Amino acid sequence: MTSVRVELGSRSYDILIGSGLLRDASSFASVARPRATALIVSNTTVAPLYGEALAAALRGQFARVLHCVLPDGEQYKDWNTVNQVFDSLLREHCDRRSVLFALGGGVVGDMAGFAAACYMRGVDFVQVPTTLLAQVDSSVGGKTGINHPAGKNMIGAFHQPRLVVADVDVLRTLPARELSAGLAEVIKHGAIADADFLSWLERNMRTLRELDPQAVAYAVRRCCEIKADVVARDETESGARAMLNFGHTFGHAVEAGMGFGRWLHGEAVGAGMVVAAELSVAQGLLAADDARRLRELVQAAGLPVRVPELPVARYLELMRVDKKAEAGEVRYVLLDGLGRALLRGVPDDAAAAALRAHGALAA
């Protein structure tokens, strides 16, 4: 096991990374509350695989261990579904000492964290991510929330977990498509912050897709180190943390434009990074050869490199709802060379040209 510390003063916490952690009671000893309730929030896919194993690890550390099983899919990341968590908490008379355990991917983590942020004005929660995307990105940093038909993650709160437990063994039950989706976020971390890591990914992408334990553990740890450093400097995304959204402005527009759940988040981000790299080249920031390297790496991860055939005007409309937009102007995370990122507003016609070059319709 290795660990990464997220330094946030009194709200600092550890990310534990390794094999067999989910079934090991000692992984959760730091959050044990023998007189309180643990509520495991999961979904219909993950709960049958790991729900009882996590419950067994928590018994003896909590007075009660309960389950709340949600429907699986991005299309359920809404008020109706998160209300099921509140229903469970209220029905079981859970108090402020209760701890929620988010067992699943990014959707479960975001909803369980949002419920924890809201219930009784804030209770503790623990992230137990079961997808690669969640282990390297969404479980770390305290972003929680739900979607709105007009935009992704537009309703939410910053609420840091007490602990993150990333067991790489659980990735073996992950469908290949979900694994590729997680690799998009892995690539993103290298693209914005560590060119050497990006080169390592070019050499080791096949090994990662074969789920070699050492390679996966290293990739998860390096991504968590990068994100922990950024979050410690900018917890609420007022500056540097926005760089973690490389590819996401275009990607979120893909998800909303196609209908949540049609494209996986990582698939949309993969194509979004390719478009953002194209825009970076057009802005004179990135060499065309580096944009090609990034596109080939995204493709090697099994991800799309073209966006869906939606009209450019629709993409621009959706991107104006992005959280980084200011006064209706879209600001994009662009690459100032591999391993460096910046935030910049660009004219609509420049963004439209990059979108058209990678699949968007002109009209």
N, C-alpha and C positions, 0 to 999 in steps of 0.2 A: 504494500500500500504506500502511496505517496499522498501528500496533501499540499494544497495551495491556500494561503490565507488571504481573505479579502479584508483589507484594513479600512474600517469605518468607525474608528473610535469605540464607543460602547456597544455599537451594533456590528462589530467585526465577527466574522465567522470563517469556518474552515470548509474547504471542498476536499472530500476524501475520494481518492481515485485508486481502483484496484480490482482484483478478482475476489468473488465470494463475499463482498461487503454487505449485500442486501440481507443475507441469511445470518449474519453475525451480529448478535445482540450488542457486542462491544462497539460497533459502529455508531450506535445511537445512545451510548451511555451519557454523553454530554447534555442530552435533552430529556433525560429520564425524569418523570414526575409521578412517583408511586401513588399519589392521591388524585391524579387528574385523568382525563380522558384523551385517548388518541383516536382521531378520526382519519382513516385511510381513504383518500379520495382517488379513485381510479376510473377506468372505463371498461366497457364490455369486452375489449380485446385483451387488455393487460391484467385485469383483476383475476381471471382464471389461471393465468400463468404464474403470477408472483404475489397476489394478494395475501394468500395464506402464509407464504414464506415470510413476508414482511410482518404480518400479524404475530407469527410465532416469535420473531426476533424482538417484538415490542412487549409481549406479555411478560409480566414480572417487573417491567419498567413503568407501566401505567396501570391504574386501577381498572380501566376498561379500554378495550381495543375494538372499535367499530368500523364499519365499512359504508362508503357511499359510492355507488357504481353509476357512472354517467354514460350516455351514449358516446360512441367513438366517431370523431370527425370534426374538421374545422367548421363545418356548417352548423355544428351545435355549440359553438363558442359564443353564447348569447345570454341574455337575461334569463330566459326560461330555464336554461340548463344550470346556470350558476345558482338559481333559486333552489334547485334540488339540494345543493350543499347547505344552504341556509335552512331548508326544511329539516335536514338530518340533524343539524346542530340544535335547532330549537326543539324538535321532537324528543331528543335525548337529553334535554336540559343541560347542554354543555355550557360551562362557565368560562371566565377569562383565563383560567389556567390550562384550558384545553389546547392541544397541539394538533394541527392538521398536517398530514403527510401526503404530499403530492406524488403519487405513484403512476408515472406515465410519461408521455412526451410533452411537447411544448404547450399543447392545448390544455391538457390536464394541469400542468404546472401554472399556467397563466390564470386559469379559473380558480384553482384551489388557493393560489396566492391572493387573488382579488377578494375571494370570500374571506380569507383570513384578515385582510386589510380592513374589511368592512364590519365583520361580525363583532359586536360589542365595541366598535370603534378600534378594533385591532387585537388579534390574538397571534400567537406564534405559529410558524409553519416550517416544515422541513421539505426540501426537494429531494426526491428519489427518482431521478430521470432514467427512463428506460429506452430512449432513442439517442442516437449519436448527436442529432441536432440539439436536443435538450441538454445533453451532457457537456457539449462544448460551448453552448451559448445561452439558451433561454432560461436555464435553471439558475444562472449566475447573474447577479446584479439587481435583483429586486423589481424588475418590470413585471407588472401583473395587469390583467385586464381582459376585456371581451371585445368582440367586433360589433360594428354597426353596419347596416347595409351600405352606407355611404363611404365607409373606410375601415381599414383593419386596425385593431387595437386602439380605437379612438376613445374608449371609455376604460379607465383603469386608475391605478395608483402605484407609486413607488413604495414597496413594502419588502424589506430584505428578509430572506430566510434566516433561520437560526443555524442551519447546517445544510450542506449538500453532500449526498452520498452517491457517487457515480460508480456503479458496479459494471465493469466492462463485459462481464460474462453474459449479462442479459441481452447484449446486442446480437447474440447468436440466434435469437428467435425473431430478429428484425427482418422484415421482407427486404429484398434487394432494393426496391424502389425507395423505401424509407432510409436505408443506409446511404444511398446516393444523395438523398435530400440532406442528410446530415453533413455529408462531405462538402456541400456548398458553403456551409458556415465555417468549416475547417479552412477551406481555400480562402475565404474572406479574411480571416485573421492574418494569414500570411500576406495577402495582397495589401492590406492597409498598414501592417506594423512590422513585418519580419520577412525580408526578401530571402534570407537564408532558409527559413522554414518553408517558404514557397518552393524553393529549389529542392528541398528534402521531399516535399509532396510530389514533385515531378518524378523523382526517383523511386518513390515508395507507394504510388497510388495503387498499383496492383496488389501489393502486400496489404494495404489498408482494406481494400475491397474483399480480400480473403480473410479479413478479421484476425490477422496475426496479433496475439495479445500484447506483445511488447510494442509493436508499432502503434496500435490503437491507444494504449495507455500513454505513450509519448505524445501522440497528437492531441488527446484530450487534455493532458497536463499543459502542453504549450499554449493551447487556445485559452485555457482557464487562466494561465499566468498573464497573458496579454489582456484578457478582459478584466481580470482583477485589478491590474494596474490602472486601466482606464477608469473603471468604476470608482476606485479609491480617489482619483483626481477629479472626477466629475460625476457624482452619483445621480443627479437629476437631469442629465443631458442638456446642460446649458452651454457646453462648449465641446471639449474633446470627445465626449461619449458619442456625439453624433456620427463620428467616423465609423463606429461599429455598424452603421446602417448602409455601408457600401453595397450597392445593388438592390437595396430594399425599396427605394422610392419607385423604381421601375417594377420591382417584384411585387410590391403591395398592389400596384395598379393592375398587374396581371391577375392576382388573386381575386380582387374585387370585380374586375371586368369580366372574368370568366365565371364568377359565382364561387363563393368560398367552398373549398373542398375539391374542386375540379383539378386544380394544380396543387401539388404539395408546396408548402412554404419554401422549402429548399430548392425545388425545381424552379419556382418563380425567381428566387434570388440568384440561382445559377445563370439563368438567361438575363436577369437584370444586371449582373456584374459584367457580362459581355457587352451589353448596351452602354453601361457606364464607362467601360474601358474605351469603347468607340468614341464616346463623347469626350473623354479625357484626351484622346489623340487629336480630335478636332479642335480642342482648346489649346493645343500646343504644350500639353503637360506630360504626355506619355508617348514613348516611342511606339511606332506601329508594330515593331517586332515584339515588344513586351505585351501589347494587347493580343497579338497572335498567341504568345505563350499562355496567357491567361485563358483564352478561348479554348485552346487545345487541352489545358488541364481540366477545365470545366467539362469538356466532352469526355475526357478520360475517366472522369468520375461517374459517367453514366447519366449526365444531366443535359437538358436541352440548351442549345446556344442561340435559339431564335424564340422570340416572343410570339404569342398567338396572333392570328390575323384579325385584329381589332383595328378600327380606324384610329389614326393618330390623334384626332380631336378628342376621342374618348379617353385615350391615355392621358392627354394633357389635363382634361377635366378631372380625372381621378387623382392625378398627382398634385393638384392644387389643394386637395384635402390632406396631404401628407403633413405630419406633425412638424417637419422642418421648414414648411412653407411660412413665409412672413408677408403679411399684407397681400396675400394672393400670389406672391412670387415664389416659385418653386426653387429651392436650393438643393443642389445635388452633391453627394459625396463623390469626389473624383480622385483619381490617382495622379500624384505628382511624382511619377516614377514608381516602380514596384517597391512595396514596403513603406510607402508614405501616402497619406491621404489629406485632403483638404475639402472644405465646404465652400461651394461657389454657386451663385445664381447665374444662369445662362439664358439667353433668349430662347423663346419657344421654338423658333425655327431650327436652332441647333439641336435641341432635344428631339425634335420631330425627325430630323435627318438621321440621327443615330437610331431611332426606333425603326424608320423605314428600311435602313440598311440591314436590320435583323428581324424582319418579318411583319412589322405593322403595315396596315393598309394606308395608302395616301389619302383616301377620302373616308 
